[in-house]
Amino acid sequence: MAIRYVINETTAPVQIGDLGIEIQPGEKVNLATMCTLEELAQSTDLFYLIVNETLALDLDDGRGELPIHEAIDIIRRIELKPIKDEDGKWRVRSDSRPLKPDGKPYETVFSMVGDSETEIGGGKAIFWDASTDADLVEAPTGYKRKRIKISYLDPIYLKDGAIYYFNALVGSYADLWIVCPAGQYYYDNDYQLKLAQEDTRIRRFLMHHFFAGTNNLGDELNSEAAAETPIPPNYEIWVEITLPASDNQSYGWGELEMYRERSVIL
């Protein structure tokens, strides 16, 4: 999905008349989800608002709000320009790691744990043991379910994952949810900002991944690129392991590959 975020820099609603879009004060919206890139390139009202610094363009790639000339150039060209290095040479990147505000890419981190309130990597492990009652939640008839909740101190971009399991019965499966905790905000499918009245599942990274037997080398879950948007700090990740009710011997671990700003607190 293309990214063309614009931010209303004023204290009043802004109308992009020829696109039929209204943006509230301080609101950040992705215009590429509301119309085509060709329509954006032909919008006189959009260019007028950018030139007059009413709207600012932000690609959400770590560079922040772009200068007027670059914002217009990007919209006119439809595709994104290559990033330039300190010498003005184009820099072509083949990976999906986003850039931090200083222009350096996020770190690649492999983790089987979340963060604690004060320590990166000091949180709960992505681990289940069918012989105990730990982490049990309501499950479908004939099954039992473990829900492991983890969170991170920084925004993270999920990339890949793996699951390691032992003595699993046929019918076992795993799910992974991104969850907005009650009292925090999220965007719904229509990109409307909502206040979560309860813990709300907003994204699904793993859907009914079935497994059985033993795999001590890891069942790898690979994607072509990282998620386009980061998981905000202190949002939760729920790893749910659903097992046949008769299972009292399986156990296993989950691992996540992610991009994050830092791997230690210095």
C-alpha positions, 0 to 999 in steps of 0.5 A: 500500500502506498503511503502519502500521509498529510498532517493538518498543521492548523487549528481548523478543519481543512478541505481538499475540495477537488478530492472531497476530503476533510482533515481535522486540526492536527489530524494525520491521514493517509491520502493514498487510502482515500484516492489513487496516486494519479488523483493526488498528482492532479489535485490543485487544491492539495498542492495549494495547501502544501505550498501554503504550509497548511498541510505537511507531507510525511511518508512515515519512514523516519524522515518526518515532515518533508520540505515543500519542494520534496512533498510536491515532487513526490506527489507529482512523480507518483512514486517515491524518490530514492534517498540521498546520502550525505554526498548527494548520491542516491542510496538504494536500499533492498531491505524493508527496515524503516529509517529513524529521524537521524537517517539511520535504519532501525535495528534488527532484533530476534526476540522470544520475550517482551519488555518489562516496564524498565528493561528491554528484553526483561518481559514475559517469554513467548512460551507455553506448557500444556501440563500447567494452568498458566495463561489459560483463557476461554477456549472453543469446546474440546480445546484449551487455550494459552494466551501469552501477553507481551509488550514493548517499550518502543515502536516495533515493526514486525517482520518474521517469526518462528514457532518451536514445539514439542509433542504437539497433538493434531489440531493444535494451532497458533494465532497472534494478535496486535491489541490496543489496550483499553483507554488507548486509541486506534484506527478502525478499518475506515481510518477513523480514530477510536478510543478503546473501551476494552482491550481491542484486537486491531490486527492479526499477524498469524491466523490459525497456524496449525502444527503437530508433532515436534519441530525443534528447528523451528517452523519459520514464518517468513514475509517479504517485508516488515509491516508498514506501520509500527506497533505503538509502545505498550500496545500488547501482542497476544500469542494464543496457542490452542490445543486439544483439551486432552493435551497435557504434554506439549510445550514450545516457544515463539520467536519474533523478528522485528525492527526497533529503534534500540535493543538496549537502554543506554 
